[in-house]
């Protein structure tokens, strides 16, 4: 039962994927400008606040010297220091407000952008041919709406703003460090380079582990969905024990992949944190030597040490966010791959229309004609363009259509398969040279072993799949099947699927699913025809009883 599901991978064309995401986000360019300035203000406030520490500490040192010289301090002596502290508080508060604005706006932008992506994704799925769904597991498709969308949300609302903020912080802090002490800045760069090498090795292993984890999640989701939908079959064949074994094998794989992925993810921050402490201690020792030698004042070294922490923190965050962004881009690439899938093609020009039989006044011989009607009549006819070659039955009556270039052909239900061969995949033929003639009113049963092609014949008749040129022909009332519009073709057919499916809603809504304009009388007639009216009326709310998906 378990099926293979494609796992996470690095984006194959990151530039193109980013370009498409920008098109989605571009609608909010005004808000993005505000976010841009909010990030600059937030990062700038942090840098400015740390720099104010220098004059504040130097002012304290000056106060200590005044106290040492005079033996006392007056309240006015503290005014410059208090002004600096107040300025620092205002700067940090302004930076915090800018951070809030940034987070709030990015949350709005990401929510609206993902809304549009989800809408486009679902709309495209509804246009895809059945062949696409046969080639992909439900778990894989559901993963697009859950895992991949979630990683995109994290990227847009968190990773990208934090990455941009980190870049601004690193550039700003590096500039201020160079202003304070180029020598100590060199010490920081050397120690940071070693830290980045270690982080890079861990990050590479982490990315591989998370790809394995995402693949395992897809496998578990697909298996659970398969087992839940097929639970009756599992119980009928007493397959519970085997199902548990197979699930445990997949679950063990997910547990192992998850443990490995989260191990790398969780050790990155502690390792980088400890390396940051080592870096801080080294800078403090070198800085102390510079202060003692008179090359730096105490305020400068205090401010520089603060910058040291501010320098390493955003670099650590950048290494984390880049992994998240790569995973999100890989997810976006999969989403766009589905959106770019070629929708179900339909070149059919023959339409199904309401019709009635009447004797036109212009008919001198009183011959009955088939006439197109624009109101519901209960009778149906094919509206056939004259460019379509048809072979109508010998007893077909003359007709009048709304277009002189079209004729009407009564819907009878005459189906002919002539020398039809078909294969789902090359070199594995399912049908070979099939000849079949189903006449109107005739009942035909297709009997055969599993895989012999019974469902395939139905798939061809409904045009879920089309036969290739030169592989035979199928006609419906003498009309080549490929020339009939798929929507109208399927409207003309009544299908009772092997596996029924009920949608969440009332029983009434489910009955009229095939015709949303159905009247109450038509709904009741359909229920009686299916011998369901009696037990539906015994329900507490009758036809208004609400059922959940699959009839729960």
Beta strands, then each sheet from edge to edge (+ up, - down):
strand 1: 351-358
strand 2: 369-372
strand 3: 380-385
strand 4: 399-400
strand 5: 406-410
strand 6: 415-425
strand 7: 428-438
strand 8: 473-476
strand 9: 479-480
strand 10: 505-506
strand 11: 546-547
sheet 1: 4+ 2+ 1- 3+ 5-
sheet 2: 7+ 6- 8+ 9-
sheet 3: 10+ 11-
end
